[in-house]
Amino acid sequence: MSEPSAPPPEDRDWTYVITQGCTECGFAPFHHTLAAARLRETVPRWRAALAEASATARPAPLDTVSGDAWERRGIRSNGSQFTVATLAVYFLHDVEHHLHDVGA
């Protein structure tokens, strides 16, 4: 089985979906008090997606970064500056923090 290709880099500010929705996936804005119920409604779809054989195949984009690419800079829309290196650390914190959140 060949390694899947890495997804294209993200270049959009996705906060517009809060008020405008997302035509790509069909997400529609909703009242915030419905968030918990809407999240629970996604469980069957996630179970089905994760049961697929292809669910275990993941690109490893951080494994492909090397040399000067770690220092490539970016700026968020709020002015926060980051590099690929600092984003990698931030990303891992996010993953590990969510494990803490669920008591794992």
C-alpha positions as CSV (number, residue, x, y, z in Angstrom):
1,M,0.0,0.0,0.0
2,S,1.5,3.4,-1.0
3,E,1.8,6.2,1.4
4,P,-1.1,8.8,0.9
5,S,0.1,12.3,-0.2
6,A,0.1,15.1,2.4
7,P,-2.8,17.4,2.3
8,P,-2.3,20.9,0.7
9,P,-1.3,23.6,3.2
10,E,-4.2,25.5,4.8
11,D,-4.4,29.1,3.6
12,R,-8.0,30.1,4.7
13,D,-9.3,31.7,7.8
14,W,-12.1,29.3,8.7
15,T,-13.8,31.6,11.2
16,Y,-16.3,32.7,8.5
17,V,-18.2,29.4,9.0
18,I,-19.5,30.7,12.3
19,T,-21.8,33.0,10.5
20,Q,-21.8,31.9,6.9
21,G,-21.6,28.1,7.1
22,C,-19.5,26.0,4.8
23,T,-20.6,25.1,1.3
24,E,-17.7,22.5,1.1
25,C,-19.1,20.2,3.8
26,G,-22.6,21.5,4.2
27,F,-22.1,22.9,7.7
28,A,-24.9,25.4,8.6
29,P,-24.6,28.0,11.4
30,F,-26.6,27.2,14.5
31,H,-27.4,28.5,17.9
32,H,-24.6,27.8,20.3
33,T,-26.9,26.0,22.8
34,L,-27.2,23.2,20.2
35,A,-23.5,22.5,20.0
36,A,-23.4,19.5,22.3
37,A,-26.3,17.8,20.6
38,R,-24.9,18.5,17.2
39,L,-21.5,17.1,18.3
40,R,-23.2,13.9,19.5
41,E,-25.0,13.6,16.2
42,T,-21.6,13.2,14.5
43,V,-20.6,10.1,16.4
44,P,-22.2,7.5,14.0
45,R,-20.5,9.2,11.0
46,W,-17.1,9.2,12.9
47,R,-17.5,5.6,13.8
48,A,-18.2,4.6,10.2
49,A,-15.3,6.7,8.9
50,L,-12.9,5.3,11.5
51,A,-14.0,1.7,10.7
52,E,-12.8,2.0,7.1
53,A,-9.5,0.2,6.4
54,S,-8.0,3.4,5.0
55,A,-8.5,5.2,8.4
56,T,-5.2,3.9,9.6
57,A,-3.2,5.4,6.6
58,R,-2.0,8.9,7.4
59,P,0.5,11.1,5.8
60,A,3.2,12.3,8.1
61,P,3.8,15.9,7.0
62,L,6.2,16.7,9.9
63,D,8.4,13.7,8.9
64,T,9.0,15.4,5.6
65,V,10.2,18.8,7.0
66,S,13.9,19.2,7.1
67,G,16.7,21.8,7.1
68,D,15.7,25.4,6.7
69,A,12.0,24.5,6.2
70,W,11.7,24.3,10.0
71,E,12.3,28.1,10.2
72,R,9.8,29.0,7.5
73,R,7.7,31.8,9.0
74,G,4.0,32.6,9.0
75,I,1.7,35.2,10.6
76,R,-1.8,34.4,11.8
77,S,-4.6,36.9,11.0
78,N,-4.3,38.1,14.6
79,G,-0.7,39.0,14.1
80,S,0.8,36.0,16.0
81,Q,4.1,34.9,14.4
82,F,5.1,31.3,14.2
83,T,7.6,29.0,12.4
84,V,7.0,25.4,11.2
85,A,9.1,24.4,14.3
86,T,6.9,26.4,16.8
87,L,3.7,25.2,15.0
88,A,4.9,21.6,15.4
89,V,5.3,22.1,19.2
90,Y,1.9,23.9,19.4
91,F,0.3,21.1,17.5
92,L,1.6,18.4,19.7
93,H,0.5,20.3,22.8
94,D,-3.0,20.5,21.4
95,V,-3.1,16.7,20.9
96,E,-1.6,16.0,24.3
97,H,-3.8,18.5,26.1
98,H,-7.0,17.0,24.6
99,L,-5.8,13.6,25.9
100,H,-5.6,15.3,29.3
101,D,-9.1,16.7,28.8
102,V,-10.6,13.3,28.3
103,G,-8.6,11.7,31.2
104,A,-6.5,9.5,29.0
